[in-house]
Amino acid sequence: RLRAFNRLQVILQHLKMSKQTDSASEVLLEKKGSAGIITLNRPKALNALNLPMIQQIYPQIKTWEQDPETFLIIIKGTGGKAFCAGGDIRAITEAGKVGDKLLQDFFRGEYRLNNAIGTCKKPYVALIDGITMGGGVGVSVHGHFRVATEKTVFAMPETAIGLFPDVGGGYFLPRLSGKIGYYLALTGCRLRGRDVLKAGIATHFVESEKLPALEKDLIALKSPSKEKIADLLNSYHTKCTIDQEKEFALNEHMEKINSLFSANSMEEIVKKLKQDGSPFAMKQLETINKMSPTSLKLTLRQLREGASMSLQEVLQMEYRLSQACMKGHDFYEGVRAVLIDKDQSPKWKPAALEEVSDEFVDNCFKPLGNDDLKL
């Protein structure tokens, strides 16, 4: 009788899900074969995550994690341009201006989702085809497998809008080889295609047009283990010859990146860049000079501290930082300059690194008591 009851539960679950696969939904949640499939479905917004999407995905991952009939979870985006270009920054900005509690709910929900992915017991496969930035990195990078394609564009561009590379950036970025993570976080540098794999962000590289076949093969696996899934991904990966001969775009600069971005303070990094004087260093200096000085200082400390923290500790720290940024000036000014008026000339306050005091930075990292993120 228990088995019949369980079967009924499964059938009800399927019915509930087929309701959610109505194509007007911003996120589609389906069970196919042995896989749970999450499809981010806001192609016009480049699949940017909003709170309702986060609130649907989180419980579904938790349900699949417990379901003996689900052996893996796949996440992908629709529209062909983006996997997920980030979080719904505009909604957050509007909420911030009127003091709406979306400011807490969004970041809390998003970071809980990042943690659910990072701790998921079922193999989690992210097909990061197209633009993968900010929040899109958060719903992919903490899972077991990340499949990049020639269309993948990765970036953590938050310092340009008065934010910091959140969604667990403080965990994965300092763990990339050398100082690549610090460089990517502070400059917002974009990596494309195979470089996303070479930097250690993706685990596999497959042609974009082969993804439907790969997905079909993943779904067809019979009660697969993590090893079987890895074998299948490896077989696609080894057959892919696109850009195979191409050298990693950052290779020639790695020595400089490792030495220039290993300084203990932003002022010191800037000083090192100026002293170096090479075209590469000057270009980075120019980029860094455009970023929010407050964001740069918060980011450097976030990564330095995150390097020895667990993912949960990092997300808790980042939640504190998110709330500090929401109370500040630079986030709203950055969004205005980059996304709304698009004049690309934000007026940061304070305008110089020297004016961002250690005391101010310390305050941003302080515990929030009952308002802290609970994971």
Contacts in CASP RR format, 6 or more apart in sequence:
PFRMAT RR
TARGET T0000
AUTHOR 0000-0000-0000
METHOD contacts of the structure
MODEL  1
RLRAFNRLQVILQHLKMSKQTDSASEVLLEKKGSAGIITLNRPKALNALN
LPMIQQIYPQIKTWEQDPETFLIIIKGTGGKAFCAGGDIRAITEAGKVGD
KLLQDFFRGEYRLNNAIGTCKKPYVALIDGITMGGGVGVSVHGHFRVATE
KTVFAMPETAIGLFPDVGGGYFLPRLSGKIGYYLALTGCRLRGRDVLKAG
IATHFVESEKLPALEKDLIALKSPSKEKIADLLNSYHTKCTIDQEKEFAL
NEHMEKINSLFSANSMEEIVKKLKQDGSPFAMKQLETINKMSPTSLKLTL
RQLREGASMSLQEVLQMEYRLSQACMKGHDFYEGVRAVLIDKDQSPKWKP
AALEEVSDEFVDNCFKPLGNDDLKL
10 67 0 8 1.000
10 69 0 8 1.000
13 31 0 8 1.000
13 63 0 8 1.000
13 67 0 8 1.000
14 31 0 8 1.000
17 29 0 8 1.000
17 30 0 8 1.000
17 31 0 8 1.000
18 30 0 8 1.000
20 27 0 8 1.000
20 28 0 8 1.000
20 29 0 8 1.000
20 30 0 8 1.000
20 56 0 8 1.000
21 28 0 8 1.000
21 29 0 8 1.000
21 30 0 8 1.000
23 41 0 8 1.000
25 41 0 8 1.000
26 40 0 8 1.000
26 41 0 8 1.000
26 42 0 8 1.000
26 50 0 8 1.000
26 52 0 8 1.000
26 53 0 8 1.000
27 38 0 8 1.000
27 39 0 8 1.000
27 40 0 8 1.000
27 41 0 8 1.000
27 53 0 8 1.000
27 56 0 8 1.000
27 57 0 8 1.000
28 37 0 8 1.000
28 38 0 8 1.000
28 39 0 8 1.000
28 41 0 8 1.000
29 36 0 8 1.000
29 37 0 8 1.000
29 38 0 8 1.000
29 39 0 8 1.000
29 56 0 8 1.000
29 57 0 8 1.000
29 60 0 8 1.000
30 36 0 8 1.000
30 37 0 8 1.000
30 39 0 8 1.000
31 37 0 8 1.000
31 64 0 8 1.000
31 69 0 8 1.000
31 70 0 8 1.000
32 219 0 8 1.000
33 219 0 8 1.000
33 220 0 8 1.000
34 69 0 8 1.000
34 70 0 8 1.000
34 71 0 8 1.000
34 72 0 8 1.000
34 219 0 8 1.000
34 221 0 8 1.000
34 222 0 8 1.000
34 223 0 8 1.000
34 224 0 8 1.000
35 70 0 8 1.000
35 71 0 8 1.000
35 72 0 8 1.000
35 73 0 8 1.000
35 74 0 8 1.000
35 218 0 8 1.000
35 219 0 8 1.000
36 64 0 8 1.000
36 70 0 8 1.000
36 72 0 8 1.000
36 73 0 8 1.000
36 74 0 8 1.000
37 73 0 8 1.000
37 74 0 8 1.000
37 75 0 8 1.000
37 76 0 8 1.000
37 215 0 8 1.000
37 219 0 8 1.000
38 57 0 8 1.000
38 60 0 8 1.000
38 61 0 8 1.000
38 73 0 8 1.000
38 74 0 8 1.000
38 75 0 8 1.000
38 76 0 8 1.000
39 75 0 8 1.000
39 76 0 8 1.000
39 77 0 8 1.000
39 78 0 8 1.000
40 47 0 8 1.000
40 49 0 8 1.000
40 53 0 8 1.000
40 75 0 8 1.000
40 76 0 8 1.000
40 77 0 8 1.000
40 78 0 8 1.000
40 83 0 8 1.000
40 84 0 8 1.000
41 47 0 8 1.000
41 77 0 8 1.000
41 78 0 8 1.000
42 48 0 8 1.000
42 50 0 8 1.000
42 53 0 8 1.000
43 77 0 8 1.000
43 78 0 8 1.000
43 79 0 8 1.000
43 80 0 8 1.000
43 81 0 8 1.000
43 82 0 8 1.000
45 85 0 8 1.000
45 88 0 8 1.000
46 81 0 8 1.000
46 82 0 8 1.000
46 84 0 8 1.000
46 85 0 8 1.000
46 86 0 8 1.000
46 131 0 8 1.000
47 77 0 8 1.000
47 78 0 8 1.000
47 79 0 8 1.000
47 82 0 8 1.000
47 83 0 8 1.000
47 84 0 8 1.000
47 85 0 8 1.000
47 136 0 8 1.000
48 84 0 8 1.000
48 85 0 8 1.000
48 86 0 8 1.000
48 87 0 8 1.000
48 88 0 8 1.000
48 89 0 8 1.000
49 84 0 8 1.000
49 86 0 8 1.000
49 87 0 8 1.000
49 88 0 8 1.000
49 110 0 8 1.000
49 135 0 8 1.000
49 136 0 8 1.000
49 139 0 8 1.000
50 87 0 8 1.000
50 88 0 8 1.000
50 91 0 8 1.000
51 88 0 8 1.000
51 91 0 8 1.000
51 102 0 8 1.000
51 105 0 8 1.000
51 106 0 8 1.000
51 109 0 8 1.000
54 106 0 8 1.000
54 109 0 8 1.000
54 110 0 8 1.000
54 113 0 8 1.000
55 109 0 8 1.000
57 113 0 8 1.000
57 139 0 8 1.000
58 109 0 8 1.000
58 112 0 8 1.000
58 113 0 8 1.000
58 116 0 8 1.000
61 73 0 8 1.000
61 113 0 8 1.000
61 116 0 8 1.000
61 117 0 8 1.000
61 120 0 8 1.000
62 116 0 8 1.000
64 70 0 8 1.000
64 73 0 8 1.000
64 122 0 8 1.000
65 120 0 8 1.000
65 121 0 8 1.000
65 122 0 8 1.000
70 122 0 8 1.000
71 122 0 8 1.000
71 123 0 8 1.000
71 221 0 8 1.000
71 223 0 8 1.000
71 224 0 8 1.000
72 122 0 8 1.000
72 123 0 8 1.000
72 124 0 8 1.000
72 125 0 8 1.000
72 218 0 8 1.000
72 221 0 8 1.000
72 224 0 8 1.000
72 229 0 8 1.000
73 120 0 8 1.000
73 122 0 8 1.000
73 123 0 8 1.000
73 124 0 8 1.000
73 125 0 8 1.000
74 125 0 8 1.000
74 126 0 8 1.000
74 127 0 8 1.000
74 215 0 8 1.000
74 218 0 8 1.000
74 219 0 8 1.000
75 124 0 8 1.000
75 125 0 8 1.000
75 126 0 8 1.000
75 127 0 8 1.000
75 139 0 8 1.000
75 140 0 8 1.000
76 83 0 8 1.000
76 126 0 8 1.000
76 127 0 8 1.000
76 129 0 8 1.000
76 211 0 8 1.000
76 215 0 8 1.000
77 83 0 8 1.000
77 84 0 8 1.000
77 127 0 8 1.000
77 129 0 8 1.000
80 129 0 8 1.000
80 130 0 8 1.000
80 151 0 8 1.000
81 130 0 8 1.000
81 131 0 8 1.000
82 130 0 8 1.000
82 131 0 8 1.000
82 132 0 8 1.000
83 126 0 8 1.000
83 127 0 8 1.000
83 128 0 8 1.000
83 129 0 8 1.000
83 130 0 8 1.000
83 131 0 8 1.000
83 132 0 8 1.000
83 136 0 8 1.000
83 140 0 8 1.000
83 152 0 8 1.000
84 131 0 8 1.000
84 132 0 8 1.000
84 133 0 8 1.000
84 135 0 8 1.000
84 136 0 8 1.000
84 139 0 8 1.000
84 140 0 8 1.000
85 131 0 8 1.000
85 132 0 8 1.000
85 133 0 8 1.000
85 134 0 8 1.000
85 136 0 8 1.000
86 133 0 8 1.000
86 134 0 8 1.000
86 135 0 8 1.000
86 136 0 8 1.000
86 137 0 8 1.000
87 110 0 8 1.000
87 134 0 8 1.000
87 135 0 8 1.000
87 136 0 8 1.000
88 106 0 8 1.000
89 161 0 8 1.000
89 335 0 8 1.000
89 339 0 8 1.000
90 335 0 8 1.000
90 339 0 8 1.000
90 340 0 8 1.000
91 102 0 8 1.000
91 106 0 8 1.000
92 102 0 8 1.000
92 103 0 8 1.000
92 106 0 8 1.000
92 326 0 8 1.000
93 331 0 8 1.000
93 332 0 8 1.000
93 335 0 8 1.000
93 340 0 8 1.000
94 100 0 8 1.000
95 101 0 8 1.000
95 102 0 8 1.000
95 103 0 8 1.000
95 106 0 8 1.000
96 102 0 8 1.000
96 103 0 8 1.000
96 326 0 8 1.000
96 332 0 8 1.000
97 332 0 8 1.000
103 323 0 8 1.000
103 326 0 8 1.000
104 323 0 8 1.000
104 371 0 8 1.000
107 166 0 8 1.000
107 319 0 8 1.000
107 322 0 8 1.000
107 323 0 8 1.000
107 373 0 8 1.000
108 319 0 8 1.000
108 373 0 8 1.000
110 135 0 8 1.000
110 138 0 8 1.000
110 167 0 8 1.000
111 166 0 8 1.000
111 167 0 8 1.000
111 168 0 8 1.000
111 315 0 8 1.000
111 318 0 8 1.000
111 319 0 8 1.000
111 373 0 8 1.000
111 375 0 8 1.000
112 373 0 8 1.000
112 375 0 8 1.000
113 139 0 8 1.000
114 138 0 8 1.000
114 139 0 8 1.000
114 142 0 8 1.000
114 167 0 8 1.000
114 168 0 8 1.000
114 311 0 8 1.000
114 315 0 8 1.000
115 142 0 8 1.000
115 311 0 8 1.000
115 312 0 8 1.000
115 315 0 8 1.000
115 375 0 8 1.000
117 124 0 8 1.000
117 138 0 8 1.000
117 139 0 8 1.000
117 140 0 8 1.000
117 142 0 8 1.000
117 143 0 8 1.000
118 124 0 8 1.000
118 142 0 8 1.000
118 143 0 8 1.000
118 311 0 8 1.000
119 311 0 8 1.000
120 143 0 8 1.000
120 144 0 8 1.000
123 144 0 8 1.000
123 145 0 8 1.000
123 224 0 8 1.000
123 226 0 8 1.000
123 229 0 8 1.000
124 143 0 8 1.000
124 144 0 8 1.000
124 145 0 8 1.000
125 144 0 8 1.000
125 145 0 8 1.000
125 147 0 8 1.000
125 218 0 8 1.000
125 229 0 8 1.000
125 233 0 8 1.000
126 139 0 8 1.000
126 140 0 8 1.000
126 141 0 8 1.000
126 143 0 8 1.000
126 145 0 8 1.000
126 146 0 8 1.000
126 147 0 8 1.000
127 147 0 8 1.000
127 211 0 8 1.000
127 214 0 8 1.000
127 215 0 8 1.000
128 136 0 8 1.000
128 140 0 8 1.000
128 146 0 8 1.000
128 147 0 8 1.000
128 148 0 8 1.000
128 149 0 8 1.000
128 152 0 8 1.000
128 154 0 8 1.000
128 196 0 8 1.000
128 202 0 8 1.000
129 147 0 8 1.000
129 148 0 8 1.000
129 149 0 8 1.000
129 151 0 8 1.000
129 152 0 8 1.000
129 208 0 8 1.000
129 211 0 8 1.000
130 149 0 8 1.000
130 151 0 8 1.000
130 152 0 8 1.000
130 153 0 8 1.000
130 208 0 8 1.000
131 153 0 8 1.000
132 140 0 8 1.000
132 152 0 8 1.000
132 153 0 8 1.000
132 154 0 8 1.000
132 196 0 8 1.000
133 153 0 8 1.000
133 154 0 8 1.000
133 155 0 8 1.000
133 156 0 8 1.000
133 157 0 8 1.000
134 155 0 8 1.000
134 156 0 8 1.000
134 157 0 8 1.000
134 158 0 8 1.000
134 165 0 8 1.000
134 166 0 8 1.000
134 167 0 8 1.000
135 166 0 8 1.000
135 167 0 8 1.000
136 167 0 8 1.000
137 154 0 8 1.000
137 156 0 8 1.000
137 167 0 8 1.000
137 169 0 8 1.000
137 201 0 8 1.000
138 167 0 8 1.000
138 168 0 8 1.000
138 169 0 8 1.000
139 167 0 8 1.000
140 146 0 8 1.000
141 168 0 8 1.000
141 169 0 8 1.000
141 172 0 8 1.000
141 201 0 8 1.000
142 168 0 8 1.000
142 171 0 8 1.000
142 172 0 8 1.000
142 311 0 8 1.000
144 203 0 8 1.000
144 226 0 8 1.000
144 229 0 8 1.000
145 203 0 8 1.000
145 204 0 8 1.000
145 229 0 8 1.000
145 230 0 8 1.000
145 233 0 8 1.000
146 201 0 8 1.000
146 202 0 8 1.000
146 203 0 8 1.000
146 204 0 8 1.000
147 202 0 8 1.000
147 203 0 8 1.000
147 204 0 8 1.000
147 205 0 8 1.000
147 206 0 8 1.000
147 211 0 8 1.000
147 214 0 8 1.000
147 233 0 8 1.000
147 236 0 8 1.000
148 154 0 8 1.000
148 193 0 8 1.000
148 194 0 8 1.000
148 196 0 8 1.000
148 197 0 8 1.000
148 201 0 8 1.000
148 202 0 8 1.000
148 204 0 8 1.000
148 205 0 8 1.000
148 206 0 8 1.000
149 193 0 8 1.000
149 205 0 8 1.000
149 206 0 8 1.000
149 207 0 8 1.000
149 208 0 8 1.000
149 211 0 8 1.000
150 193 0 8 1.000
150 194 0 8 1.000
150 207 0 8 1.000
150 208 0 8 1.000
150 242 0 8 1.000
150 243 0 8 1.000
151 193 0 8 1.000
151 208 0 8 1.000
152 192 0 8 1.000
152 193 0 8 1.000
152 196 0 8 1.000
152 202 0 8 1.000
153 190 0 8 1.000
153 191 0 8 1.000
153 192 0 8 1.000
153 193 0 8 1.000
154 190 0 8 1.000
154 191 0 8 1.000
154 192 0 8 1.000
154 196 0 8 1.000
154 199 0 8 1.000
154 201 0 8 1.000
155 184 0 8 1.000
155 188 0 8 1.000
155 189 0 8 1.000
155 190 0 8 1.000
155 191 0 8 1.000
156 165 0 8 1.000
156 169 0 8 1.000
156 173 0 8 1.000
156 184 0 8 1.000
156 185 0 8 1.000
156 188 0 8 1.000
157 188 0 8 1.000
157 190 0 8 1.000
158 164 0 8 1.000
158 165 0 8 1.000
158 166 0 8 1.000
158 188 0 8 1.000
158 295 0 8 1.000
158 299 0 8 1.000
159 165 0 8 1.000
159 185 0 8 1.000
159 186 0 8 1.000
159 187 0 8 1.000
159 188 0 8 1.000
159 291 0 8 1.000
159 292 0 8 1.000
159 295 0 8 1.000
159 296 0 8 1.000
159 299 0 8 1.000
160 188 0 8 1.000
160 290 0 8 1.000
160 291 0 8 1.000
160 292 0 8 1.000
160 334 0 8 1.000
160 338 0 8 1.000
161 292 0 8 1.000
161 331 0 8 1.000
161 334 0 8 1.000
161 335 0 8 1.000
161 338 0 8 1.000
161 339 0 8 1.000
162 291 0 8 1.000
162 292 0 8 1.000
162 294 0 8 1.000
162 295 0 8 1.000
162 325 0 8 1.000
162 330 0 8 1.000
162 331 0 8 1.000
162 333 0 8 1.000
162 334 0 8 1.000
162 346 0 8 1.000
162 348 0 8 1.000
163 295 0 8 1.000
163 322 0 8 1.000
163 325 0 8 1.000
163 331 0 8 1.000
164 185 0 8 1.000
164 295 0 8 1.000
164 298 0 8 1.000
164 299 0 8 1.000
164 302 0 8 1.000
164 318 0 8 1.000
164 321 0 8 1.000
164 325 0 8 1.000
165 173 0 8 1.000
165 184 0 8 1.000
165 185 0 8 1.000
165 299 0 8 1.000
165 302 0 8 1.000
166 318 0 8 1.000
166 321 0 8 1.000
166 322 0 8 1.000
167 318 0 8 1.000
168 311 0 8 1.000
168 314 0 8 1.000
168 315 0 8 1.000
168 318 0 8 1.000
169 185 0 8 1.000
169 302 0 8 1.000
169 303 0 8 1.000
169 314 0 8 1.000
169 318 0 8 1.000
170 185 0 8 1.000
170 302 0 8 1.000
170 303 0 8 1.000
170 305 0 8 1.000
170 306 0 8 1.000
170 307 0 8 1.000
170 309 0 8 1.000
170 314 0 8 1.000
170 317 0 8 1.000
170 318 0 8 1.000
171 306 0 8 1.000
171 309 0 8 1.000
171 310 0 8 1.000
171 311 0 8 1.000
171 314 0 8 1.000
171 315 0 8 1.000
172 201 0 8 1.000
173 181 0 8 1.000
173 182 0 8 1.000
173 184 0 8 1.000
173 185 0 8 1.000
173 303 0 8 1.000
174 181 0 8 1.000
174 182 0 8 1.000
174 303 0 8 1.000
174 304 0 8 1.000
174 306 0 8 1.000
174 307 0 8 1.000
175 307 0 8 1.000
176 184 0 8 1.000
176 199 0 8 1.000
176 200 0 8 1.000
176 201 0 8 1.000
177 199 0 8 1.000
177 200 0 8 1.000
178 254 0 8 1.000
178 257 0 8 1.000
178 258 0 8 1.000
179 257 0 8 1.000
179 258 0 8 1.000
179 260 0 8 1.000
179 261 0 8 1.000
179 262 0 8 1.000
180 199 0 8 1.000
180 250 0 8 1.000
180 254 0 8 1.000
180 257 0 8 1.000
181 303 0 8 1.000
182 261 0 8 1.000
182 262 0 8 1.000
182 300 0 8 1.000
182 303 0 8 1.000
183 189 0 8 1.000
183 250 0 8 1.000
183 257 0 8 1.000
183 261 0 8 1.000
183 284 0 8 1.000
184 191 0 8 1.000
184 199 0 8 1.000
185 299 0 8 1.000
185 303 0 8 1.000
186 261 0 8 1.000
186 266 0 8 1.000
186 269 0 8 1.000
186 288 0 8 1.000
186 291 0 8 1.000
186 296 0 8 1.000
186 299 0 8 1.000
186 300 0 8 1.000
187 284 0 8 1.000
187 287 0 8 1.000
187 288 0 8 1.000
187 291 0 8 1.000
188 287 0 8 1.000
189 287 0 8 1.000
191 199 0 8 1.000
191 201 0 8 1.000
191 249 0 8 1.000
191 250 0 8 1.000
192 249 0 8 1.000
193 205 0 8 1.000
193 243 0 8 1.000
194 205 0 8 1.000
194 242 0 8 1.000
194 243 0 8 1.000
194 244 0 8 1.000
194 246 0 8 1.000
195 248 0 8 1.000
195 249 0 8 1.000
195 250 0 8 1.000
196 202 0 8 1.000
196 205 0 8 1.000
197 203 0 8 1.000
197 204 0 8 1.000
197 205 0 8 1.000
198 248 0 8 1.000
199 248 0 8 1.000
199 250 0 8 1.000
203 233 0 8 1.000
204 233 0 8 1.000
204 234 0 8 1.000
204 236 0 8 1.000
204 237 0 8 1.000
205 237 0 8 1.000
205 240 0 8 1.000
205 242 0 8 1.000
206 214 0 8 1.000
206 233 0 8 1.000
206 236 0 8 1.000
206 237 0 8 1.000
206 240 0 8 1.000
207 240 0 8 1.000
207 242 0 8 1.000
210 236 0 8 1.000
210 240 0 8 1.000
214 232 0 8 1.000
214 233 0 8 1.000
214 236 0 8 1.000
217 232 0 8 1.000
218 224 0 8 1.000
218 229 0 8 1.000
218 232 0 8 1.000
221 228 0 8 1.000
221 229 0 8 1.000
221 232 0 8 1.000
224 232 0 8 1.000
250 257 0 8 1.000
253 280 0 8 1.000
256 276 0 8 1.000
256 278 0 8 1.000
256 280 0 8 1.000
256 281 0 8 1.000
259 272 0 8 1.000
260 269 0 8 1.000
260 272 0 8 1.000
260 273 0 8 1.000
260 276 0 8 1.000
260 281 0 8 1.000
260 284 0 8 1.000
261 269 0 8 1.000
263 269 0 8 1.000
263 271 0 8 1.000
263 272 0 8 1.000
264 304 0 8 1.000
265 300 0 8 1.000
266 293 0 8 1.000
266 296 0 8 1.000
266 297 0 8 1.000
266 300 0 8 1.000
266 353 0 8 1.000
267 353 0 8 1.000
267 354 0 8 1.000
269 288 0 8 1.000
269 300 0 8 1.000
270 285 0 8 1.000
270 288 0 8 1.000
270 353 0 8 1.000
272 281 0 8 1.000
273 281 0 8 1.000
273 282 0 8 1.000
273 284 0 8 1.000
273 285 0 8 1.000
273 288 0 8 1.000
274 281 0 8 1.000
274 285 0 8 1.000
288 296 0 8 1.000
292 330 0 8 1.000
292 334 0 8 1.000
292 346 0 8 1.000
292 348 0 8 1.000
293 348 0 8 1.000
293 350 0 8 1.000
293 351 0 8 1.000
293 352 0 8 1.000
293 353 0 8 1.000
293 355 0 8 1.000
293 356 0 8 1.000
294 330 0 8 1.000
294 348 0 8 1.000
294 350 0 8 1.000
294 356 0 8 1.000
294 360 0 8 1.000
295 325 0 8 1.000
295 330 0 8 1.000
296 353 0 8 1.000
297 353 0 8 1.000
297 356 0 8 1.000
297 361 0 8 1.000
298 321 0 8 1.000
298 324 0 8 1.000
298 325 0 8 1.000
298 361 0 8 1.000
298 364 0 8 1.000
301 361 0 8 1.000
301 365 0 8 1.000
302 317 0 8 1.000
302 318 0 8 1.000
302 321 0 8 1.000
305 317 0 8 1.000
305 365 0 8 1.000
306 313 0 8 1.000
306 314 0 8 1.000
306 317 0 8 1.000
309 317 0 8 1.000
312 375 0 8 1.000
315 373 0 8 1.000
315 375 0 8 1.000
316 372 0 8 1.000
316 373 0 8 1.000
316 375 0 8 1.000
317 365 0 8 1.000
319 368 0 8 1.000
319 372 0 8 1.000
319 373 0 8 1.000
320 364 0 8 1.000
320 365 0 8 1.000
320 366 0 8 1.000
320 367 0 8 1.000
320 368 0 8 1.000
320 372 0 8 1.000
320 373 0 8 1.000
321 364 0 8 1.000
321 365 0 8 1.000
323 368 0 8 1.000
323 371 0 8 1.000
324 363 0 8 1.000
324 364 0 8 1.000
325 331 0 8 1.000
325 364 0 8 1.000
329 348 0 8 1.000
329 349 0 8 1.000
330 346 0 8 1.000
330 348 0 8 1.000
330 349 0 8 1.000
333 346 0 8 1.000
333 347 0 8 1.000
333 348 0 8 1.000
333 349 0 8 1.000
334 346 0 8 1.000
336 346 0 8 1.000
337 343 0 8 1.000
337 344 0 8 1.000
337 345 0 8 1.000
337 346 0 8 1.000
337 347 0 8 1.000
338 344 0 8 1.000
338 346 0 8 1.000
350 356 0 8 1.000
END
